[in-house]
Amino acid sequence: MEILVAKSAGFCFGVKRAINMAQECANKRKGEIHTLGPIIHNPQVVKELEHSHIIPKRGLEEIGGGTVIIRSHGITLQETEMIQDKGLEMIDATCPFVKKSQEIVALLSREGYSIIVVGEKEHPEVKGILSYGDGDIMIAASIDELKDMPMKKKIGIVAQTTQQIKNLKEIVSYCLEKTTELRVFNTICNATTIRQSESYELAKEVDCIVVVGGKNSANTNRLADMCREIQPRTYHVEVASELDPAWFDGASKVSVTAGASTPDWLIDEVVSFIKAVGEKRDKYVNVKQP
């Protein structure tokens, strides 16, 4: 069995930066260290950080003192102000690309644009971006959510950093007929685009594909959905123990890809499992041959 691993699978720049900042904080600071929500959307990494006494909290009401590390997805402007009001020490590990989206929304708002954020309504990154806008601002995951939108004087568009470029293009095209002035910022992270492109191409040439990453990770779920459109034998797992050897029956070529918040060690464990399945199967076939 041939195993192809996507070249860019695993941690992106923003995730690496956030994890490094958290580990540096744990090494230098004493006292309580918390993250507001999971620092990245990977349960196994979050669990590992707990060994360094970095504890995720659901909300600021659960944090009485110490240091707060801002997750890579960012937080709302209101939450930032609350941290300052409570006198907590803050380490901002927001991904620079997410931070840029927040700044763009603030700029568009000051200049009087009706703003559309292309993304998932309940995702923390989108909630944070949305908080930087005043007045007419809305979220849209697809053009279906814009069907009742009236004509606007001028529209500004940004996107959740892990969106598919195809989705952004569709919404931009739709909005061209809803305004006489359209300003678009492609805030989709290049790392996301590269991972999606690599996974798309691999899905076309393999018999089975495994996507590794948190079930709560938007970009990993999107990778799995995209691969599944091309290759029905697409499986999304967080850890190697979730793999079923039967998934690889009859497969001569298997691909492994991963979301931007998946560490190398989880990818390596999945590859090792699949390799062992292939070796066992090949050995069995050889024994059975006359």
Buried (B, 14 or more C-beta within 10 A) or exposed (E): BEBBBBEBBBBBBBBBBBBEBBBEBBEEBEEBBBBBBBBBBBBBBBEBBEEEEBBBBEEBEEBEEBBBBBBBBBBBBEBBEBBEEBEBBBBBBBBEBBBBBBEBBBBBBEEEBBBBBBBBEEBBBBBBBBBBBEEBBBBBBEBEBBEEBEEBEBBBBBBBBBBBBEBBEBBBEBBEEBBEEBBBBBBBBEBBBBBBBBBBEBBEEBBBBBBBBBBBBBBBBBBBEBBBEBBEBBBBBBEBEBBEEEBBEEBEBBBBBBBBBBBEEBBBBBBEBBEEBBEEBEEEEEEEEE
